[in-house]
Amino acid sequence: MPRNPDIPDAFDVYTVVVLRRPADAPEFSDEELDALQARHLAYRAELVRRGAVVANGPFDEQSDPSYRGMSIFACDPAEAARLSDADPPVIAGRLAYDVMEWWVGAGSLAFPRSERQVGDRRAMPDD
């Protein structure tokens, strides 16, 4: 079968973590939520400073309001999960997360603020 010219020969594979609010998230006072959010932002800023996260931010205007934000990690999915487990709102049960690999056409994205390689270059496996 001839190769489809619309499918790239190579992909850059990134580790993505999507944060979501679980249906059974515990309730907190406004003051507790403010403090938890401050700790969350500080933790994520530290991950960026260390180079573990190369891009992250909240969602807005999404079709499912349980989705809260996304991060692109400069590590494998297991390490991204370990780091996400230590995020204060995850520890508190206020947020949960999903970890996945995201395949993007090679060279489609750049992370100029990162000092290390982000993602792995791979070919689409043959079926």
Backbone as CSV, one residue per row, in Angstrom:
resi,resn,N_x,N_y,N_z,CA_x,CA_y,CA_z,C_x,C_y,C_z
1,MET,0.847,-1.174,0.000,0.000,0.000,0.000,0.899,1.246,0.000
2,PRO,0.638,2.204,-0.884,1.478,3.410,-0.910,1.289,4.250,0.346
3,ARG,2.360,4.954,0.710,2.338,5.821,1.892,1.438,7.011,1.638
4,ASN,0.637,7.385,2.642,-0.226,8.561,2.579,0.655,9.792,2.779
5,PRO,0.708,10.712,1.809,1.592,11.887,1.952,1.158,12.842,3.055
6,ASP,-0.054,12.695,3.565,-0.529,13.561,4.642,-0.095,13.079,6.022
7,ILE,0.475,11.875,6.088,0.947,11.323,7.360,2.456,11.488,7.422
8,PRO,2.967,12.170,8.446,4.423,12.385,8.535,5.193,11.078,8.640
9,ASP,6.433,11.113,8.167,7.331,9.961,8.308,7.829,9.824,9.740
10,ALA,7.934,10.956,10.433,8.463,10.957,11.800,7.573,11.818,12.690
11,PHE,7.562,11.468,13.945,6.769,12.182,14.940,7.647,12.537,16.125
12,ASP,7.324,13.642,16.780,7.885,13.959,18.077,6.830,13.558,19.098
13,VAL,7.232,12.738,20.046,6.304,12.193,21.031,6.559,12.874,22.373
14,TYR,5.529,13.521,22.889,5.618,14.282,24.131,4.773,13.626,25.212
15,THR,5.181,13.820,26.458,4.406,13.365,27.602,3.509,14.511,28.047
16,VAL,2.211,14.252,28.054,1.214,15.259,28.414,0.465,14.784,29.661
17,VAL,0.240,15.727,30.575,-0.593,15.471,31.748,-1.763,16.443,31.697
18,VAL,-2.968,15.884,31.736,-4.180,16.696,31.772,-4.753,16.610,33.180
19,LEU,-4.908,17.769,33.805,-5.493,17.829,35.147,-7.000,17.951,35.026
20,ARG,-7.715,17.244,35.903,-9.179,17.301,35.897,-9.702,17.280,37.329
21,ARG,-10.879,17.819,37.501,-11.541,17.806,38.803,-12.370,16.528,38.886
22,PRO,-12.067,15.642,39.817,-12.858,14.412,39.933,-14.260,14.719,40.464
23,ALA,-15.198,13.868,40.114,-16.591,14.062,40.544,-16.717,14.053,42.063
24,ASP,-15.844,13.314,42.729,-15.919,13.196,44.191,-14.898,14.080,44.901
25,ALA,-14.488,15.180,44.253,-13.497,16.074,44.870,-14.033,16.635,46.183
26,PRO,-13.208,16.668,47.213,-13.669,17.214,48.491,-13.912,18.720,48.396
27,GLU,-14.792,19.194,49.234,-15.089,20.625,49.305,-14.106,21.294,50.259
28,PHE,-13.737,22.523,49.939,-12.854,23.318,50.769,-13.433,24.721,50.886
29,SER,-13.069,25.415,51.938,-13.473,26.822,52.069,-12.719,27.647,51.019
30,ASP,-13.190,28.861,50.783,-12.505,29.739,49.834,-11.060,29.985,50.252
31,GLU,-10.829,30.145,51.539,-9.469,30.382,52.023,-8.585,29.156,51.775
32,GLU,-9.130,27.968,52.027,-8.378,26.737,51.788,-8.088,26.562,50.298
33,LEU,-9.076,26.882,49.446,-8.870,26.772,48.001,-7.802,27.747,47.525
34,ASP,-7.820,28.971,48.056,-6.799,29.955,47.685,-5.407,29.467,48.069
35,ALA,-5.275,28.917,49.267,-3.976,28.411,49.727,-3.535,27.209,48.892
36,LEU,-4.472,26.322,48.568,-4.160,25.149,47.760,-3.728,25.575,46.354
37,GLN,-4.421,26.548,45.788,-4.056,27.050,44.459,-2.669,27.687,44.480
38,ALA,-2.357,28.437,45.520,-1.034,29.059,45.627,0.058,27.983,45.691
39,ARG,-0.190,26.914,46.450,0.787,25.826,46.540,0.919,25.102,45.193
40,HIS,-0.207,24.925,44.498,-0.207,24.296,43.174,0.641,25.117,42.194
41,LEU,0.394,26.418,42.146,1.131,27.279,41.222,2.620,27.299,41.553
42,ALA,2.947,27.326,42.828,4.356,27.296,43.234,5.003,25.968,42.841
43,TYR,4.281,24.869,43.023,4.819,23.554,42.676,5.063,23.464,41.174
44,ARG,4.083,23.906,40.390,4.236,23.852,38.933,5.368,24.772,38.475
45,ALA,5.507,25.933,39.089,6.606,26.846,38.745,7.949,26.191,39.041
46,GLU,8.036,25.446,40.130,9.263,24.739,40.467,9.565,23.654,39.428
47,LEU,8.537,22.952,38.954,8.748,21.946,37.908,9.275,22.599,36.627
48,VAL,8.760,23.771,36.300,9.258,24.511,35.136,10.706,24.930,35.376
49,ARG,10.991,25.474,36.552,12.353,25.916,36.874,13.346,24.766,36.757
50,ARG,12.947,23.581,37.194,13.813,22.399,37.136,13.904,21.802,35.736
51,GLY,13.054,22.265,34.814,13.058,21.741,33.451,12.218,20.501,33.260
52,ALA,11.485,20.078,34.272,10.635,18.896,34.148,9.376,19.193,33.336
53,VAL,8.884,20.429,33.411,7.718,20.872,32.643,8.175,21.975,31.709
54,VAL,7.772,21.879,30.424,8.190,22.891,29.445,7.051,23.810,29.031
55,ALA,5.820,23.415,29.300,4.663,24.270,29.009,3.506,23.777,29.863
56,ASN,2.747,24.722,30.409,1.547,24.339,31.148,0.652,25.544,31.340
57,GLY,-0.610,25.237,31.614,-1.558,26.306,31.853,-2.972,25.780,31.953
58,PRO,-3.874,26.653,32.383,-5.266,26.248,32.590,-6.059,26.221,31.287
59,PHE,-7.171,25.508,31.330,-8.140,25.513,30.228,-9.215,26.546,30.525
60,ASP,-9.852,27.024,29.472,-10.999,27.915,29.577,-11.893,27.637,28.379
61,GLU,-13.172,27.861,28.544,-14.125,27.669,27.451,-14.087,26.245,26.891
62,GLN,-13.904,25.250,27.764,-13.860,23.867,27.319,-15.249,23.239,27.393
63,SER,-15.470,22.176,26.614,-16.773,21.512,26.598,-17.030,20.710,27.866
64,ASP,-15.978,20.310,28.580,-16.117,19.559,29.827,-15.432,20.349,30.935
65,PRO,-16.200,20.973,31.834,-15.592,21.823,32.858,-14.753,21.071,33.888
66,SER,-14.787,19.742,33.890,-13.930,19.011,34.826,-12.457,19.107,34.418
67,TYR,-12.182,19.357,33.138,-10.800,19.520,32.712,-10.295,20.877,33.165
68,ARG,-9.164,20.893,33.856,-8.674,22.112,34.490,-7.428,22.691,33.819
69,GLY,-6.525,21.852,33.316,-5.317,22.368,32.700,-4.460,21.247,32.144
70,MET,-3.359,21.638,31.511,-2.499,20.675,30.840,-1.040,21.097,30.998
71,SER,-0.168,20.095,31.067,1.269,20.323,31.112,1.951,19.401,30.115
72,ILE,3.004,19.896,29.499,3.878,19.061,28.678,5.164,18.870,29.473
73,PHE,5.467,17.617,29.754,6.627,17.256,30.566,7.804,16.873,29.680
74,ALA,8.998,17.104,30.161,10.234,16.712,29.481,10.778,15.440,30.120
75,CYS,9.907,14.446,30.275,10.287,13.173,30.880,9.308,12.115,30.390
76,ASP,9.540,10.883,30.789,8.646,9.811,30.359,7.353,9.830,31.180
77,PRO,6.330,9.103,30.728,5.039,9.119,31.432,5.118,8.677,32.893
78,ALA,5.961,7.709,33.210,6.051,7.249,34.602,6.569,8.355,35.513
79,GLU,7.584,9.094,35.056,8.128,10.193,35.858,7.110,11.333,35.948
80,ALA,6.401,11.602,34.857,5.368,12.648,34.881,4.272,12.297,35.889
81,ALA,3.903,11.022,35.966,2.911,10.595,36.951,3.450,10.760,38.368
82,ARG,4.710,10.378,38.582,5.311,10.523,39.908,5.316,11.993,40.331
83,LEU,5.694,12.876,39.425,5.714,14.305,39.740,4.304,14.851,39.942
84,SER,3.353,14.367,39.175,1.965,14.828,39.322,1.362,14.353,40.642
85,ASP,1.768,13.179,41.096,1.293,12.674,42.390,1.658,13.608,43.538
86,ALA,2.735,14.377,43.379,3.215,15.261,44.446,2.615,16.668,44.378
87,ASP,1.750,16.930,43.389,1.122,18.250,43.267,0.117,18.409,44.420
88,PRO,0.187,19.502,45.184,-0.679,19.643,46.361,-2.178,19.385,46.127
89,PRO,-2.816,19.891,45.053,-4.241,19.581,44.901,-4.509,18.123,44.534
90,VAL,-3.530,17.445,43.942,-3.688,16.012,43.689,-3.638,15.269,45.019
91,ILE,-2.684,15.638,45.861,-2.581,15.018,47.190,-3.881,15.239,47.968
92,ALA,-4.458,16.437,47.851,-5.679,16.785,48.581,-6.944,16.175,47.968
93,GLY,-6.826,15.556,46.795,-7.996,14.969,46.142,-8.827,15.962,45.350
94,ARG,-8.372,17.196,45.272,-9.110,18.235,44.546,-8.910,18.102,43.038
95,LEU,-7.753,17.581,42.621,-7.471,17.326,41.214,-7.018,15.879,41.041
96,ALA,-7.300,15.356,39.862,-6.764,14.079,39.411,-6.082,14.377,38.077
97,TYR,-5.454,13.387,37.504,-4.766,13.637,36.237,-4.787,12.406,35.358
98,ASP,-4.579,12.648,34.074,-4.381,11.602,33.081,-3.045,11.874,32.417
99,VAL,-2.255,10.825,32.216,-0.955,10.934,31.560,-1.056,10.215,30.222
100,MET,-0.490,10.832,29.198,-0.530,10.209,27.877,0.661,10.654,27.052
101,GLU,0.929,9.901,26.001,1.898,10.326,25.007,1.134,10.981,23.871
102,TRP,1.662,12.098,23.388,1.039,12.862,22.316,1.996,12.861,21.131
103,TRP,1.550,12.312,20.012,2.357,12.205,18.799,2.021,13.388,17.889
104,VAL,3.045,14.181,17.556,2.897,15.368,16.730,3.900,15.265,15.579
105,GLY,3.506,15.688,14.403,4.436,15.666,13.276,5.771,16.268,13.658
106,ALA,6.850,15.574,13.314,8.201,16.003,13.693,8.439,17.456,13.306
107,GLY,8.969,18.210,14.272,9.300,19.605,14.040,8.135,20.568,14.149
108,SER,6.952,20.078,14.532,5.766,20.950,14.620,5.805,21.898,15.806
109,LEU,6.452,21.481,16.892,6.495,22.285,18.111,7.941,22.550,18.518
110,ALA,8.132,23.675,19.183,9.441,24.003,19.736,9.246,24.540,21.146
111,PHE,10.225,24.282,21.990,10.204,24.751,23.368,11.492,25.523,23.616
112,PRO,11.544,26.773,23.147,12.801,27.535,23.201,13.290,27.854,24.606
113,ARG,12.416,27.783,25.599,12.854,28.067,26.970,13.430,26.845,27.660
114,SER,13.328,25.687,27.028,13.858,24.459,27.617,15.320,24.296,27.237
115,GLU,16.118,23.915,28.223,17.541,23.684,27.987,17.840,22.236,27.643
116,ARG,16.828,21.398,27.631,17.042,19.997,27.314,16.090,19.554,26.223
117,GLN,16.379,18.397,25.653,15.526,17.858,24.612,14.163,17.512,25.208
118,VAL,13.129,17.827,24.469,11.768,17.517,24.891,11.193,16.533,23.886
119,GLY,10.710,15.413,24.365,10.100,14.416,23.488,11.120,13.520,22.823
120,ASP,10.588,12.497,22.171,11.397,11.522,21.440,10.949,11.518,19.990
121,ARG,11.884,11.429,19.066,11.559,11.321,17.652,11.288,9.846,17.358
122,ARG,10.117,9.572,16.772,9.737,8.185,16.458,9.067,8.122,15.092
123,ALA,9.070,6.935,14.528,8.332,6.660,13.301,7.044,5.950,13.670
124,MET,6.035,6.141,12.864,4.768,5.452,13.087,5.015,3.956,12.863
125,PRO,4.602,3.116,13.810,4.822,1.679,13.615,4.018,1.176,12.409
126,ASP,4.603,0.218,11.706,3.885,-0.405,10.587,2.816,-1.330,11.135
127,ASP,1.672,-1.325,10.500,0.576,-2.231,10.935,0.750,-3.599,10.356
